[in-house]
Amino acid sequence: MVVIRLARGGAKKRPFYNLVVTDSRNRRDGRFVERIGFYNPVASGAAEGLRVAMDRLTYWQENGAQMSPTAARLVKQYAKQQVA
């Protein structure tokens, strides 16, 4: 099954997550098909904390990809930011 989930990067105590499309059997930080965004929970000041390529997200969902609960929460938050 194809899933959309977060892959952790960054240094110790400084997390950075990529929003990736991958096969559910792959490891969390392992191989992925496509990177469709990022989430930086420790972004400060004018730094961008969240970005999602909504066109690619829509494409993958139309082709059967399932989102993890955390990815779904972040996408919902991003969509709300774009409207406001």
C-alpha positions in Angstrom: 0.0 0.0 0.0 1.2 3.5 -0.8 1.2 5.9 2.2 1.9 9.6 2.7 3.8 10.1 5.9 6.6 12.0 7.6 10.3 11.0 7.4 12.5 12.5 10.1 15.7 14.4 9.3 17.7 17.0 11.1 20.0 16.9 14.0 19.6 15.7 17.5 17.1 17.9 19.4 16.5 19.8 16.0 13.9 17.7 14.2 13.0 18.3 10.5 10.4 16.2 8.7 9.9 15.6 5.0 6.4 14.7 3.8 7.0 11.7 1.6 5.1 9.2 -0.6 6.3 5.7 0.1 5.4 2.1 0.2 4.2 1.1 3.6 6.8 -1.7 3.9 9.7 0.7 3.7 11.3 2.1 6.9 10.3 5.5 8.2 13.4 7.2 7.0 14.2 4.8 4.2 13.4 4.8 0.5 10.5 6.9 -0.8 8.8 7.6 -4.2 8.4 11.4 -4.0 8.9 14.2 -1.5 5.8 16.4 -1.5 6.6 18.8 1.3 8.2 19.5 4.7 7.4 20.3 8.3 9.8 22.2 10.6 8.4 22.2 14.1 11.2 24.4 15.4 11.0 27.1 12.8 11.4 30.6 14.2 10.9 34.1 13.0 10.2 34.4 9.3 11.3 30.8 8.6 8.7 28.7 6.8 7.5 25.9 9.0 5.2 23.9 6.7 4.9 23.5 2.9 2.9 21.0 1.0 2.6 20.6 -2.8 -1.2 20.3 -2.9 -1.3 19.3 -6.6 1.0 16.3 -5.9 -0.9 15.4 -2.8 -4.2 15.3 -4.7 -2.6 13.2 -7.5 -1.4 10.6 -5.0 -4.7 10.5 -3.1 -6.5 10.0 -6.4 -4.3 7.0 -7.1 -5.0 5.3 -3.8 -2.4 6.7 -1.3 -3.4 6.8 2.3 -2.3 9.5 4.7 -1.0 8.9 8.2 -2.9 10.6 11.0 -0.1 13.2 11.5 0.3 13.9 7.8 -3.5 14.4 7.6 -3.4 16.9 10.5 -0.6 18.9 9.0 -2.2 19.0 5.5 -5.4 20.2 7.1 -3.4 22.9 9.0 -1.6 23.9 5.8 -4.9 24.2 3.8 -6.3 26.4 6.6 -3.2 28.7 6.4 -3.6 29.1 2.6 -7.2 30.2 2.8 -6.6 32.8 5.5 
